[in-house]
Amino acid sequence: MKHVITILADGFEEIEAITVIDLLRRAEIKVTILGLDSLEINGAHDVIVHADNLLDSFDKEYDGIILPGGMPGTTNLANSSKIIDLVKSSFNKGLLCAAICAAPSVLGKAGILEGKKAVCFPGFESSLHGSITTENKSVIKDANIITSRGPGTAIPFSLEIISYLKNSEFSDKIKTSILY
């Protein structure tokens, strides 16, 4: 079974986190929710999520990392040297590195977007250091990196991750089952 981790920091965007977690679990992909600083993480709109584990104590194998955006969640992720090191390590191992909304800026800070196509929430393009940005797509996959623009693109972002980790037929099955 494929296994991804999603790291939540206070101020994460709830739609981006919960949609991805829900759809990936429907696709039979194991999702471990890791709290950056706490097991209880407060979203940008006061939805509290209970993490499965703290990032510091997680030591299992995984196939990818997913970062939701939101403010100040993205800032909290970007200011963590643990997150930056984890993104670099995951990328260098060829694991999936996926981020949505403002969170692709964390990938930029980690230096993994050089020469890669990427999208983000409008206004964060300058934080995608060295990437090739576009505004005409809601989701872009380039090698082992998937980026997306914001809360309204959380479903296509999730479906692209499912397609990447499993296959397009499985992604289409989930798409049909949720009437998307």
HUKATA-V507627 format. One record per residue. N is the residue number from 1. PHI is phi in whole degrees, 0 to 359 (NA if undefined). Layout:
n,phi
N,PHI
N,PHI
This chain:
n,phi
1,NA
2,294
3,221
4,237
5,244
6,235
7,252
8,249
9,238
10,310
11,94
12,292
13,278
14,299
15,302
16,292
17,282
18,291
19,301
20,297
21,302
22,299
23,292
24,293
25,293
26,298
27,274
28,62
29,253
30,289
31,240
32,256
33,269
34,248
35,274
36,295
37,237
38,204
39,281
40,251
41,244
42,265
43,288
44,298
45,241
46,64
47,267
48,264
49,244
50,264
51,286
52,286
53,196
54,272
55,305
56,300
57,254
58,271
59,219
60,266
61,287
62,209
63,256
64,184
65,236
66,233
67,243
68,281
69,271
70,98
71,232
72,268
73,305
74,298
75,299
76,297
77,294
78,296
79,276
80,262
81,297
82,298
83,292
84,300
85,296
86,295
87,298
88,301
89,298
90,299
91,298
92,295
93,275
94,81
95,279
96,297
97,236
98,238
99,210
100,229
101,70
102,277
103,295
104,302
105,296
106,292
107,297
108,298
109,297
110,284
111,80
112,260
113,263
114,306
115,76
116,262
117,283
118,205
119,229
120,200
121,296
122,307
123,105
124,258
125,304
126,293
127,270
128,265
129,322
130,80
131,275
132,258
133,262
134,215
135,247
136,264
137,230
138,270
139,218
140,226
141,248
142,222
143,59
144,260
145,243
146,236
147,233
148,213
149,273
150,173
151,308
152,291
153,252
154,296
155,291
156,298
157,299
158,298
159,295
160,293
161,296
162,299
163,300
164,294
165,280
166,241
167,186
168,292
169,295
170,294
171,299
172,297
173,297
174,294
175,305
176,294
177,293
178,259
179,61
180,269
